[in-house]
Amino acid sequence: MLLTILSNLRTELAALTFSAPVAYVYNPLDYAWRGIEAYVNRFGKEHGRTLLLGMNPGPWGMAQSGVPFGAVSIVRQWLRIDVSIDQPEHTHPARPVLGLDCPREEVSGKRLWGWAAQRFRTPEAFFAKCFVWNYCPLLFLDTKGANLTPDKLQRHERLLLEERCDHALLQSLAFLHPPTVVGIGKYAEKRCQQILRKDPIPGIEVTGLLHPSPANPRANRGWESEADQLLTTLDLSPSR
């Protein structure tokens, strides 16, 4: 079901164009489909788990592996996903796609998945209670190769993007039916709140968690402790 939703979203997003400040758009739904497919087939078929919802790919995470927050070492060694990744049509010279051979790692991904590995020990224990997903599958870069989040797009382009991503997320929520969606960062939290305000799905609550980005001083001072508090609040501690 999730793969069908993503396949339809890939078609819808292909019709969109983006202007400055966007200079490059990477769509892992095209070139990293094998990574996405392996992740969903292995971990994305169960219902009723807490959903950790990110915003969009980073250049050294999902853009390399197809896995949300997918730092390469975590994807290969902990999630045990090892597939070949193709190339986007246009890449920034400072942001190449090297797939699972990429030597650079997404700090946010290492922080999130590293925390999951330390607390739950095995992927099976983590995915029994949680699933990690992204609101938007596209990576946006400016002319210098800097990462642009969806809220930095031109307004009319952002609204067209959000319309399509909102629809895909609503379908995903109807399928996964998580008791709680945890927006990782304010953007993902607010998008989910707005979607469910417009089209409610009974039994789903929305809350938020600090984004693990190294650009966030609070995350650098103790993101893991905030994530641990969330585990306790949502009664997701591994010992239970």
Stockholm file with secondary structure:
# STOCKHOLM 1.0

chainA/1-240         MLLTILSNLRTELAALTFSAPVAYVYNPLDYAWRGIEAYVNRFGKEHGRTLLLGMNPGPWGMAQSGVPFGAVSIVRQWLRIDVSIDQPEHTHPARPVLGLDCPREEVSGKRLWGWAAQRFRTPEAFFAKCFVWNYCPLLFLDTKGANLTPDKLQRHERLLLEERCDHALLQSLAFLHPPTVVGIGKYAEKRCQQILRKDPIPGIEVTGLLHPSPANPRANRGWESEADQLLTTLDLSPSR
#=GR chainA/1-240 SS CHHHHHHHHHHHHTTCCCCTTCCEEECHHHHTHHHHHHHHHHHSCCCSCEEEEECSCCTTTHHHHSSTTCCHHHHHHTSCCCCCCCCCSSCCTTSCCCGGGCSCCCHHHHHHHHHHHHHHSSHHHHHTTEEEEESCCCEEECTTCCEECGGGSCHHHHHHHHHHHHHHHHHHHHHHCCSEEEEESHHHHHHHHHHHHHSCCTTCEEEEECCCCTTCHHHHHHHHHHHHHHHHHTTCCTTC
#=GC SS_cons         CHHHHHHHHHHHHTTCCCCTTCCEEECHHHHTHHHHHHHHHHHSCCCSCEEEEECSCCTTTHHHHSSTTCCHHHHHHTSCCCCCCCCCSSCCTTSCCCGGGCSCCCHHHHHHHHHHHHHHSSHHHHHTTEEEEESCCCEEECTTCCEECGGGSCHHHHHHHHHHHHHHHHHHHHHHCCSEEEEESHHHHHHHHHHHHHSCCTTCEEEEECCCCTTCHHHHHHHHHHHHHHHHHTTCCTTC
//
